[in-house]
């Protein structure tokens, strides 16, 4: 778009023309990242708003399910259920291998070691 200014034009008239045209251009050229439609952005997209509400409802269902049936915490290092990895006694040793951890946990969980 080019504006040729011939003679004296009030600044307000120029602003009104540019503003109106700019809005028109934006509405005709801007594309929504979510649905690909023209004339709106993702924040104004009906599909995005619906999907956002569906995700929110799904998260609420998950939270409710977890509250009803809490799963026991377990350590991902030694696979015991009474502590997390941050509190695992094997974490303090940087030289321990995974096979050593498995051997130790097998020994700890074996019936022969239950009286210790």
Phi and psi in degrees as GROMACS dihedral restraints (atoms count N, CA, C in turn):
[ dihedral_restraints ]
;  ai    aj    ak    al  type     phi  dphi    fc
    3     4     5     6     1  -123.7    20    10
    4     5     6     7     1   139.8    20    10
    6     7     8     9     1  -111.5    20    10
    7     8     9    10     1   122.2    20    10
    9    10    11    12     1   -98.7    20    10
   10    11    12    13     1   122.1    20    10
   12    13    14    15     1  -102.0    20    10
   13    14    15    16     1   109.9    20    10
   15    16    17    18     1  -110.8    20    10
   16    17    18    19     1   119.9    20    10
   18    19    20    21     1    79.2    20    10
   19    20    21    22     1  -158.0    20    10
   21    22    23    24     1   -96.7    20    10
   22    23    24    25     1   124.0    20    10
   24    25    26    27     1  -123.8    20    10
   25    26    27    28     1   138.2    20    10
   27    28    29    30     1   -65.6    20    10
   28    29    30    31     1   141.5    20    10
   30    31    32    33     1   -59.6    20    10
   31    32    33    34     1   -37.1    20    10
   33    34    35    36     1   -62.0    20    10
   34    35    36    37     1   -40.4    20    10
   36    37    38    39     1   -63.2    20    10
   37    38    39    40     1   -42.1    20    10
   39    40    41    42     1   -64.2    20    10
   40    41    42    43     1   -45.4    20    10
   42    43    44    45     1   -60.2    20    10
   43    44    45    46     1   -44.3    20    10
   45    46    47    48     1   -61.9    20    10
   46    47    48    49     1   -42.3    20    10
   48    49    50    51     1   -65.8    20    10
   49    50    51    52     1   -45.2    20    10
   51    52    53    54     1   -65.9    20    10
   52    53    54    55     1   -45.0    20    10
   54    55    56    57     1   -62.5    20    10
   55    56    57    58     1   -46.4    20    10
   57    58    59    60     1   -63.8    20    10
   58    59    60    61     1   -46.3    20    10
   60    61    62    63     1   -65.9    20    10
   61    62    63    64     1   -40.9    20    10
   63    64    65    66     1   -61.8    20    10
   64    65    66    67     1   -43.4    20    10
   66    67    68    69     1   -62.8    20    10
   67    68    69    70     1   -42.4    20    10
   69    70    71    72     1   -63.0    20    10
   70    71    72    73     1   -44.4    20    10
   72    73    74    75     1   -63.6    20    10
   73    74    75    76     1   -44.9    20    10
   75    76    77    78     1   -61.1    20    10
   76    77    78    79     1   -46.5    20    10
   78    79    80    81     1   -64.6    20    10
   79    80    81    82     1   -29.0    20    10
   81    82    83    84     1   -88.1    20    10
   82    83    84    85     1   -19.9    20    10
   84    85    86    87     1  -112.6    20    10
   85    86    87    88     1   -25.3    20    10
   87    88    89    90     1   -70.8    20    10
   88    89    90    91     1   139.7    20    10
   90    91    92    93     1  -118.1    20    10
   91    92    93    94     1   143.7    20    10
   93    94    95    96     1   -76.7    20    10
   94    95    96    97     1   131.5    20    10
   96    97    98    99     1   -68.3    20    10
   97    98    99   100     1   -28.3    20    10
   99   100   101   102     1   -80.1    20    10
  100   101   102   103     1   -54.6    20    10
  102   103   104   105     1  -106.7    20    10
  103   104   105   106     1   -11.9    20    10
  105   106   107   108     1    82.5    20    10
  106   107   108   109     1     0.0    20    10
  108   109   110   111     1   -72.0    20    10
  109   110   111   112     1   159.0    20    10
  111   112   113   114     1   -99.0    20    10
  112   113   114   115     1   154.0    20    10
  114   115   116   117     1    93.1    20    10
  115   116   117   118     1     0.1    20    10
  117   118   119   120     1  -151.9    20    10
  118   119   120   121     1   162.0    20    10
  120   121   122   123     1  -103.9    20    10
  121   122   123   124     1   173.2    20    10
  123   124   125   126     1   -59.3    20    10
  124   125   126   127     1   -34.9    20    10
  126   127   128   129     1   -66.2    20    10
  127   128   129   130     1   -23.1    20    10
  129   130   131   132     1  -103.4    20    10
  130   131   132   133     1     6.3    20    10
  132   133   134   135     1   -78.2    20    10
  133   134   135   136     1   125.1    20    10
  135   136   137   138     1   -61.6    20    10
  136   137   138   139     1   -40.7    20    10
  138   139   140   141     1   -62.8    20    10
  139   140   141   142     1   -42.7    20    10
  141   142   143   144     1   -62.8    20    10
  142   143   144   145     1   -43.3    20    10
  144   145   146   147     1   -63.2    20    10
  145   146   147   148     1   -43.1    20    10
  147   148   149   150     1   -64.7    20    10
  148   149   150   151     1   -46.4    20    10
  150   151   152   153     1   -62.6    20    10
  151   152   153   154     1   -37.9    20    10
  153   154   155   156     1   -63.4    20    10
  154   155   156   157     1   -42.7    20    10
  156   157   158   159     1   -66.0    20    10
  157   158   159   160     1   -38.6    20    10
  159   160   161   162     1   -64.8    20    10
  160   161   162   163     1   -42.0    20    10
  162   163   164   165     1   -63.3    20    10
  163   164   165   166     1   -40.0    20    10
  165   166   167   168     1   -63.4    20    10
  166   167   168   169     1   -43.3    20    10
  168   169   170   171     1   -64.6    20    10
  169   170   171   172     1   -40.2    20    10
  171   172   173   174     1   -64.4    20    10
  172   173   174   175     1   -41.9    20    10
  174   175   176   177     1   -63.0    20    10
  175   176   177   178     1   -38.7    20    10
  177   178   179   180     1   -64.3    20    10
  178   179   180   181     1   -40.3    20    10
  180   181   182   183     1   -62.9    20    10
  181   182   183   184     1   -42.4    20    10
  183   184   185   186     1   -63.0    20    10
  184   185   186   187     1   -43.5    20    10
  186   187   188   189     1   -61.4    20    10
  187   188   189   190     1   -42.2    20    10
  189   190   191   192     1   -65.0    20    10
  190   191   192   193     1   -41.9    20    10
  192   193   194   195     1   -63.7    20    10
  193   194   195   196     1   -42.0    20    10
  195   196   197   198     1   -64.9    20    10
  196   197   198   199     1   -35.9    20    10
  198   199   200   201     1   -68.2    20    10
  199   200   201   202     1   -34.9    20    10
  201   202   203   204     1   -75.0    20    10
  202   203   204   205     1   -39.6    20    10
  204   205   206   207     1  -127.5    20    10
  205   206   207   208     1    76.0    20    10
  207   208   209   210     1   -67.4    20    10
  208   209   210   211     1   136.0    20    10
  210   211   212   213     1   -90.6    20    10
  211   212   213   214     1   146.1    20    10
  213   214   215   216     1   -68.3    20    10
  214   215   216   217     1   145.5    20    10
  216   217   218   219     1   -74.1    20    10
  217   218   219   220     1   148.6    20    10
  219   220   221   222     1  -146.3    20    10
  220   221   222   223     1   154.5    20    10
  222   223   224   225     1   -84.2    20    10
  223   224   225   226     1   132.2    20    10
  225   226   227   228     1   -83.7    20    10
  226   227   228   229     1    -6.6    20    10
  228   229   230   231     1   -87.0    20    10
  229   230   231   232     1   -53.3    20    10
  231   232   233   234     1  -110.6    20    10
  232   233   234   235     1    -3.9    20    10
  234   235   236   237     1    66.4    20    10
  235   236   237   238     1    20.7    20    10
  237   238   239   240     1   -81.8    20    10
  238   239   240   241     1   156.1    20    10
  240   241   242   243     1  -100.2    20    10
  241   242   243   244     1     3.5    20    10
  243   244   245   246     1  -101.5    20    10
  244   245   246   247     1     1.2    20    10
  246   247   248   249     1  -157.6    20    10
  247   248   249   250     1   168.0    20    10
  249   250   251   252     1   -98.4    20    10
  250   251   252   253     1   168.2    20    10
  252   253   254   255     1   -59.5    20    10
  253   254   255   256     1   -33.0    20    10
  255   256   257   258     1   -63.2    20    10
  256   257   258   259     1   -26.4    20    10
  258   259   260   261     1  -104.3    20    10
  259   260   261   262     1     8.1    20    10
  261   262   263   264     1   -71.4    20    10
  262   263   264   265     1   136.8    20    10
  264   265   266   267     1   -67.7    20    10
  265   266   267   268     1   -23.7    20    10
  267   268   269   270     1   -81.8    20    10
  268   269   270   271     1   -16.2    20    10
  270   271   272   273     1   -67.5    20    10
  271   272   273   274     1   -32.3    20    10
  273   274   275   276     1   -64.7    20    10
  274   275   276   277     1   -27.0    20    10
  276   277   278   279     1   -90.0    20    10
  277   278   279   280     1   115.1    20    10
  279   280   281   282     1   -83.5    20    10
  280   281   282   283     1   -16.6    20    10
  282   283   284   285     1   -92.3    20    10
  283   284   285   286     1    -2.3    20    10
  285   286   287   288     1   -77.7    20    10
  286   287   288   289     1   140.3    20    10
  288   289   290   291     1   -96.8    20    10
  289   290   291   292     1   165.8    20    10
  291   292   293   294     1   -62.9    20    10
  292   293   294   295     1   -39.7    20    10
  294   295   296   297     1   -62.1    20    10
  295   296   297   298     1   -38.1    20    10
  297   298   299   300     1   -64.9    20    10
  298   299   300   301     1   -39.7    20    10
  300   301   302   303     1   -61.9    20    10
  301   302   303   304     1   -44.0    20    10
  303   304   305   306     1   -61.7    20    10
  304   305   306   307     1   -43.4    20    10
  306   307   308   309     1   -61.0    20    10
  307   308   309   310     1   -45.3    20    10
  309   310   311   312     1   -65.2    20    10
  310   311   312   313     1   -42.6    20    10
  312   313   314   315     1   -68.0    20    10
  313   314   315   316     1   -34.4    20    10
  315   316   317   318     1   -63.7    20    10
  316   317   318   319     1   -42.1    20    10
  318   319   320   321     1   -64.6    20    10
  319   320   321   322     1   -40.8    20    10
  321   322   323   324     1   -68.1    20    10
  322   323   324   325     1   -32.1    20    10
  324   325   326   327     1   -94.6    20    10
  325   326   327   328     1    -2.2    20    10
  327   328   329   330     1   -72.5    20    10
  328   329   330   331     1   148.5    20    10
  330   331   332   333     1   -62.4    20    10
  331   332   333   334     1   -27.4    20    10
  333   334   335   336     1   -65.9    20    10
  334   335   336   337     1   -25.3    20    10
  336   337   338   339     1   -99.3    20    10
  337   338   339   340     1     7.4    20    10
  339   340   341   342     1   -71.8    20    10
  340   341   342   343     1   -21.7    20    10
  342   343   344   345     1   -86.5    20    10
  343   344   345   346     1    -6.5    20    10
